[in-house]
Amino acid sequence: MTTGAVIFSQNNSNIDYTKLAIFAASRVEKYLDIPVSLITDNKDWLLKAYPDHKFDQVIEIPYVEANQRRTFYDGSLASKMLEWRNLSRSQVYDLTPYDRTLVIDSDYIINSSILKPALDNQYDFQIYHNSFDLTGNRDVGAFNRINEYSVPFYWATVFIFNKNSIMQCFFDLVEYIKSNWIYFRTLYGIDAPVYRNDVAFSIAIHIMNGKTNGEFTVELPGKMIFSADRDILISTDNDKMKFLIEKKDFYGEYTLAKTTGLDVHVMNKFSLSRYIDGGNGV
C-alpha cells in the first residue's frame, strides 16, 4: 500500500501557489517522511521557474478560466480582488497516485509529526472539524457549522483518505454538489455565492452520514490551527513560527504571537510568499 501527499497549485495573477506548494512539500518531507506530488494546471511554469523541484510526481490538469473572484487580505489594511481557482479538489480521488493520500493546501505549514499516526491507521477518511484561531478572540462560528442552523463544518484544507469504493462515492458526491452549487447552497442556506470546498465537503459528509451524526469521518489528531488573512506571518525557524496577530477592536494594530511544534493554516498567502522569498513576511 503506497502512502503519499498531494498539493494543488493553480496560480492567479498575484499569488504563485507553486512556490507555496514547494515550501509546504519540504515540510511534509521533513516531518512526515512521505513523498509529495504536485497537481497543477501549469506544469510549464513549474519546470521554468523551479527546475530543481523535488516532487515525487507532477500531475497536470487542464487549465480552466476562473469564473469566481474573492477578496484576498494581506493583513487588516490591504486587500486585492483576485481570481479564485480552487475547483479541482473533488477530482483528487482520480488524480492521486497513492493508495492512501494526505491532501493539504499549499498554505498549510507542517511543523510537527502529529499526523504520522493518522497515516498509519486504517480509517478511510480523516479530516478536521475542530479548529483553533491563533487570536483566541475572533468569532469563529462560521467554522463550527456552515450556517448558524445547519450542518457541521469540516475543513478541506487537510485530510487523509484511502482509495476504495466508499471514498469514490464521496468524491463523486462532492463533484455533484459542485456541479449543482446553486441548488445546494439554496438548500443548505449558504449566503456566500462563491463555491467553497469546505462547504461542499461538509454537505457531502452530512449526506454520507445518512443526514445524522454518523461515523463516516474520523477527526485528525489535534485541531485545525489557523491564522486569518488579517494576520501576518513574520518568519519560521524549524518548528517555530512568528505572527503579527490582528488585535481585537484596534483596527490595523497587531500583537506578536509565536508557535512551536504546531501545524498552521496560514491564510495570508502574501506574507507567506514574502517569507519564502527570503525576507520576513511584513
C-alpha positions as CSV (number, residue, x, y, z in Angstrom):
1,M,0.0,0.0,0.0
2,T,1.5,3.3,-1.1
3,T,1.2,6.4,1.0
4,G,2.0,10.0,-0.1
5,A,0.8,13.6,-0.1
6,V,-0.6,15.8,-2.8
7,I,-0.8,19.5,-3.1
8,F,-2.7,21.5,-5.6
9,S,-1.2,24.5,-7.4
10,Q,-3.4,26.8,-9.5
11,N,-1.9,30.2,-9.7
12,N,-3.7,33.5,-10.1
13,S,-2.3,36.9,-11.3
14,N,-0.8,37.7,-7.9
15,I,-0.2,34.5,-6.0
16,D,2.3,31.8,-7.0
17,Y,0.8,28.8,-5.4
18,T,3.5,26.6,-7.0
19,K,6.1,28.4,-4.8
20,L,3.9,27.9,-1.8
21,A,3.5,24.2,-2.6
22,I,7.2,23.7,-2.9
23,F,7.7,25.1,0.6
24,A,4.8,23.2,2.0
25,A,6.1,20.0,0.4
26,S,9.5,20.4,2.1
27,R,7.8,20.5,5.5
28,V,5.8,17.3,4.7
29,E,9.0,15.5,3.7
30,K,10.9,16.8,6.8
31,Y,8.3,15.9,9.5
32,L,6.2,13.1,7.9
33,D,8.8,11.5,5.7
34,I,6.4,10.7,2.8
35,P,6.7,11.6,-0.9
36,V,4.8,14.6,-2.2
37,S,3.2,15.0,-5.6
38,L,2.0,18.2,-7.2
39,I,-1.3,18.6,-9.1
40,T,-1.1,21.7,-11.3
41,D,-2.7,23.3,-14.3
42,N,0.6,24.9,-15.3
43,K,3.4,22.3,-15.4
44,D,5.4,24.6,-17.7
45,W,5.6,27.3,-15.0
46,L,6.9,24.7,-12.5
47,L,9.6,23.5,-14.9
48,K,10.6,27.0,-15.9
49,A,10.6,28.7,-12.5
50,Y,11.6,25.8,-10.3
51,P,13.5,23.2,-12.4
52,D,15.1,21.8,-9.2
53,H,11.8,20.9,-7.6
54,K,11.7,17.6,-5.7
55,F,8.1,16.4,-6.2
56,D,7.6,12.7,-6.5
57,Q,5.3,13.2,-9.4
58,V,3.8,16.2,-11.3
59,I,0.2,15.6,-12.4
60,E,-1.1,18.1,-14.9
61,I,-4.8,19.0,-15.1
62,P,-6.5,21.2,-17.7
63,Y,-6.4,24.9,-17.3
64,V,-9.9,26.3,-16.7
65,E,-10.5,30.0,-16.8
66,A,-11.5,31.3,-13.3
67,N,-15.2,32.3,-13.0
68,Q,-15.0,33.2,-9.4
69,R,-13.3,36.1,-7.6
70,R,-12.8,36.8,-3.9
71,T,-11.1,39.3,-1.7
72,F,-7.6,38.2,-0.5
73,Y,-6.4,40.2,2.5
74,D,-2.8,41.0,3.4
75,G,-3.2,42.0,7.0
76,S,-6.0,44.3,8.1
77,L,-5.2,47.2,5.9
78,A,-4.5,45.8,2.4
79,S,-6.6,43.6,0.1
80,K,-7.0,42.6,-3.5
81,M,-9.8,41.1,-5.5
82,L,-8.4,38.1,-7.3
83,E,-9.3,35.0,-9.2
84,W,-10.4,32.1,-7.0
85,R,-9.2,29.0,-8.8
86,N,-9.8,26.1,-6.4
87,L,-12.3,23.9,-8.1
88,S,-10.3,20.7,-8.6
89,R,-10.3,19.2,-5.1
90,S,-13.2,16.9,-5.9
91,Q,-11.1,15.2,-8.5
92,V,-8.3,14.2,-6.1
93,Y,-9.5,10.6,-5.9
94,D,-8.8,10.0,-9.6
95,L,-5.7,12.2,-9.6
96,T,-3.7,10.9,-6.7
97,P,-1.0,8.3,-7.4
98,Y,-1.2,6.8,-3.9
99,D,-3.4,4.2,-2.1
100,R,-3.5,6.4,1.0
101,T,-3.3,10.1,0.4
102,L,-2.7,13.2,2.6
103,V,-4.1,16.2,0.9
104,I,-3.0,19.7,2.1
105,D,-3.4,23.2,0.9
106,S,-0.3,24.9,-0.3
107,D,-0.6,27.3,2.7
108,Y,-0.8,24.6,5.3
109,I,2.6,24.5,7.0
110,I,3.6,21.3,8.8
111,N,5.8,21.8,11.9
112,S,5.3,18.5,13.6
113,S,4.8,14.8,13.2
114,I,1.3,14.9,14.7
115,L,-0.2,13.4,11.5
116,K,2.1,10.4,11.4
117,P,-0.3,8.1,13.4
118,A,-3.1,9.1,11.1
119,L,-1.1,7.9,8.1
120,D,-0.5,4.6,9.8
121,N,-4.1,3.6,10.8
122,Q,-6.8,2.1,8.6
123,Y,-9.6,4.7,8.8
124,D,-11.0,5.5,5.3
125,F,-11.4,9.3,5.8
126,Q,-9.8,11.6,8.4
127,I,-10.5,15.3,8.4
128,Y,-10.7,18.2,10.8
129,H,-13.9,19.6,12.3
130,N,-12.4,21.1,15.4
131,S,-10.3,24.2,15.0
132,F,-8.5,26.9,16.8
133,D,-7.9,30.6,15.8
134,L,-4.5,31.9,17.0
135,T,-6.0,35.1,18.2
136,G,-8.4,33.2,20.5
137,N,-10.9,36.1,20.4
138,R,-12.4,36.2,16.9
139,D,-15.9,35.0,16.1
140,V,-15.3,31.5,14.6
141,G,-18.9,30.4,14.5
142,A,-18.6,30.1,10.7
143,F,-16.1,27.3,11.3
144,N,-18.4,25.3,13.6
145,R,-21.4,25.0,11.2
146,I,-21.8,26.0,7.5
147,N,-24.5,28.4,8.8
148,E,-25.9,29.1,12.2
149,Y,-28.6,26.4,12.0
150,S,-27.1,23.9,9.5
151,V,-24.7,21.0,9.4
152,P,-21.2,20.8,11.0
153,F,-18.3,22.5,9.2
154,Y,-15.3,20.4,8.0
155,W,-12.0,21.8,6.7
156,A,-11.0,20.6,3.2
157,T,-7.6,22.2,4.0
158,V,-6.1,18.9,5.1
159,F,-7.5,15.4,5.1
160,I,-6.4,11.8,4.6
161,F,-8.3,9.2,2.6
162,N,-8.0,5.6,1.3
163,K,-8.7,4.7,-2.3
164,N,-11.8,2.4,-2.1
165,S,-15.3,2.3,-3.4
166,I,-16.7,4.2,-0.4
167,M,-14.4,7.2,-0.9
168,Q,-15.0,7.1,-4.6
169,C,-18.7,7.6,-3.8
170,F,-17.8,10.5,-1.5
171,F,-15.8,12.4,-4.1
172,D,-18.4,11.7,-6.8
173,L,-20.9,13.3,-4.4
174,V,-18.7,16.3,-3.9
175,E,-18.4,16.7,-7.7
176,Y,-22.2,16.5,-8.0
177,I,-22.6,19.2,-5.3
178,K,-20.1,21.4,-7.1
179,S,-21.9,20.9,-10.4
180,N,-25.2,21.8,-8.8
181,W,-23.9,24.5,-6.4
182,I,-26.8,26.9,-6.8
183,Y,-29.3,24.2,-5.7
184,F,-27.2,23.0,-2.7
185,R,-26.3,26.5,-1.4
186,T,-30.0,27.3,-1.5
187,L,-31.0,24.0,0.1
188,Y,-28.4,24.4,2.9
189,G,-28.9,28.2,3.4
190,I,-25.4,29.3,2.3
191,D,-25.3,33.1,1.9
192,A,-22.0,33.4,0.1
193,P,-22.3,32.7,-3.7
194,V,-18.7,31.6,-4.2
195,Y,-18.2,27.8,-4.2
196,R,-16.1,26.6,-1.3
197,N,-14.5,23.1,-1.0
198,D,-15.0,23.2,2.8
199,V,-18.8,23.7,2.5
200,A,-19.2,21.1,-0.3
201,F,-17.2,18.6,1.8
202,S,-19.4,19.4,4.8
203,I,-22.6,18.8,2.9
204,A,-21.2,15.6,1.4
205,I,-20.2,14.3,4.8
206,H,-23.7,15.1,6.1
207,I,-25.2,13.1,3.3
208,M,-22.8,10.2,3.6
209,N,-23.7,10.1,7.3
210,G,-27.3,9.5,6.4
211,K,-28.1,13.1,7.4
212,T,-27.4,12.2,11.0
213,N,-24.4,12.4,13.4
214,G,-22.8,9.4,11.8
215,E,-19.3,8.0,11.8
216,F,-18.3,8.4,8.2
217,T,-15.3,10.6,9.2
218,V,-12.7,10.4,11.9
219,E,-11.1,13.5,13.4
220,L,-7.5,14.1,12.6
221,P,-5.1,14.4,15.6
222,G,-5.2,17.7,17.3
223,K,-7.1,20.7,15.8
224,M,-7.1,22.7,12.7
225,I,-4.9,25.7,13.9
226,F,-5.1,28.8,11.7
227,S,-4.1,32.4,11.4
228,A,-6.5,34.5,9.4
229,D,-5.6,36.5,6.3
230,R,-5.8,39.7,8.5
231,D,-2.7,38.3,10.4
232,I,0.8,38.5,9.0
233,L,3.4,35.7,9.1
234,I,6.8,37.1,10.1
235,S,9.1,34.1,10.0
236,T,9.6,30.3,10.5
237,D,12.6,28.7,12.1
238,N,12.5,24.9,12.1
239,D,9.2,24.1,14.0
240,K,8.7,27.7,15.3
241,M,6.6,30.4,13.6
242,K,6.1,34.1,14.4
243,F,3.0,36.1,13.5
244,L,1.6,39.6,13.9
245,I,-1.9,38.8,15.0
246,E,-4.8,41.2,14.4
247,K,-5.6,43.0,17.7
248,K,-9.2,42.8,18.8
249,D,-11.1,46.1,18.5
250,F,-7.9,48.0,17.3
251,Y,-8.1,48.1,13.5
252,G,-4.6,47.9,11.9
253,E,-2.8,47.1,15.1
254,Y,-1.2,43.7,15.9
255,T,0.1,41.5,18.7
256,L,3.1,39.3,18.4
257,A,2.4,35.6,18.6
258,K,4.7,32.6,18.5
259,T,4.0,28.9,17.9
260,T,6.3,25.9,18.4
261,G,5.6,22.4,17.0
262,L,2.2,23.4,15.7
263,D,0.9,22.8,12.1
264,V,-0.7,26.1,11.0
265,H,-3.0,27.0,8.1
266,V,-1.5,30.4,7.1
267,M,-4.4,32.2,5.3
268,N,-2.3,35.3,4.5
269,K,-0.7,33.9,1.4
270,F,1.0,37.2,0.6
271,S,3.0,37.2,3.8
272,L,3.9,33.5,3.4
273,S,5.1,34.2,-0.1
274,R,7.3,37.2,1.1
275,Y,8.8,35.0,3.7
276,I,9.6,32.2,1.2
277,D,11.3,34.8,-1.0
278,G,13.9,35.4,1.7
279,G,12.6,38.3,3.8
280,N,10.2,38.4,6.7
281,G,6.5,38.4,5.9
282,V,5.9,42.1,6.7
